[in-house]
């Protein structure tokens, strides 16, 4: 029996073989990509946790900074008020000293 293979049949056989080889490469590619995707997913979950804890740390640091700013402002206001009191006392002492000098003359 003689079978004749035409150029069109040979082309179809080559295309079929190429499709089968491409299918094996695709299966191998998917097999290698699945562990990489799982690892990437774990990394993203861990980075989410890290970002969440960093966000909480930043929020607490902002609260501390606000409290320190409020405290420094209050201390500054008190010192300004005390400075006025100190200046008033100084003026009073100076006035009393002048009065004493006046009586001694």
C-alpha positions as CSV (number, residue, x, y, z in Angstrom):
1,X,0.0,0.0,0.0
2,X,1.2,3.3,-1.0
3,X,-0.1,6.4,0.7
4,X,0.7,9.7,-0.7
5,X,1.2,12.6,1.5
6,X,0.6,15.9,-0.1
7,X,2.2,19.2,1.0
8,X,-1.0,20.3,2.6
9,X,-1.2,17.1,4.7
10,X,2.5,17.5,5.7
11,X,1.7,21.0,6.8
12,X,-1.2,19.9,8.9
13,X,0.9,17.2,10.5
14,X,3.7,19.7,11.3
15,X,1.1,22.2,12.7
16,X,-0.5,19.4,14.8
17,X,2.9,18.4,16.2
18,X,3.7,22.1,16.9
19,X,0.4,22.5,18.7
20,X,1.1,19.4,20.9
21,X,4.6,20.7,21.7
22,X,3.1,24.1,22.5
23,X,0.5,22.4,24.8
24,X,3.3,20.7,26.7
25,X,5.2,24.0,27.1
26,X,2.0,25.7,28.4
27,X,1.3,22.9,30.9
28,X,4.9,23.1,32.1
29,X,4.6,26.9,32.3
30,X,1.4,26.8,34.4
31,X,3.0,24.1,36.6
32,X,5.9,26.5,37.4
33,X,3.8,29.6,37.7
34,X,1.4,28.1,40.4
35,X,4.1,28.0,43.2
36,X,5.3,31.4,42.2
37,X,1.8,32.9,42.5
38,X,1.3,31.2,45.9
39,X,4.5,32.6,47.2
40,X,3.6,36.0,45.8
41,X,0.3,35.8,47.6
42,X,1.9,35.0,50.9
43,X,4.4,37.9,50.5
44,X,1.5,40.3,49.7
45,X,-0.4,39.1,52.8
46,X,2.7,39.6,55.0
47,X,3.3,43.0,53.5
48,X,-0.3,43.9,54.3
49,X,0.2,43.0,57.9
50,X,3.5,45.0,58.0
51,X,1.8,48.0,56.5
52,X,-1.1,47.7,59.0
53,X,1.2,47.6,62.0
54,X,3.3,50.5,60.5
55,X,0.1,52.5,60.1
56,X,-0.9,51.8,63.7
57,X,2.6,52.9,64.8
58,X,2.4,56.1,62.8
59,X,-1.1,56.8,64.3
60,X,0.2,56.3,67.8
61,X,3.3,58.4,67.1
62,X,1.0,61.2,65.7
63,X,-1.1,61.0,68.9
64,X,2.1,61.3,71.0
65,X,3.4,64.2,69.0
66,X,0.0,66.0,69.4
67,X,0.0,65.4,73.1
68,X,3.6,66.7,73.4
69,X,2.7,69.7,71.3
70,X,-0.2,70.4,73.6
71,X,1.9,70.0,76.7
72,X,4.7,72.3,75.3
73,X,2.1,74.9,74.4
74,X,0.5,74.7,77.8
75,X,4.0,75.0,79.5
76,X,4.8,77.9,77.2
77,X,1.6,79.6,78.1
78,X,2.2,79.0,81.8
79,X,5.8,80.4,81.4
80,X,4.5,83.4,79.6
81,X,2.0,83.9,82.4
82,X,4.7,83.4,85.0
83,X,7.0,85.7,83.1
84,X,4.3,88.4,83.5
85,X,4.0,87.6,87.2
86,X,7.8,87.6,87.5
87,X,8.0,90.9,85.7
88,X,5.2,92.3,88.0
89,X,7.0,91.1,91.1
90,X,10.3,92.6,89.8
91,X,8.6,95.9,89.2
92,X,7.0,95.7,92.7
93,X,10.4,94.9,94.3
94,X,12.0,97.8,92.4
95,X,9.1,100.1,93.5
96,X,9.6,99.0,97.1
97,X,13.3,99.5,96.8
98,X,12.7,103.0,95.4
99,X,10.3,103.7,98.2
100,X,12.8,102.6,100.8
101,X,15.4,104.8,99.3
102,X,13.0,107.7,99.4
103,X,12.2,107.2,103.1
104,X,15.9,106.8,103.9
105,X,16.7,110.2,102.4
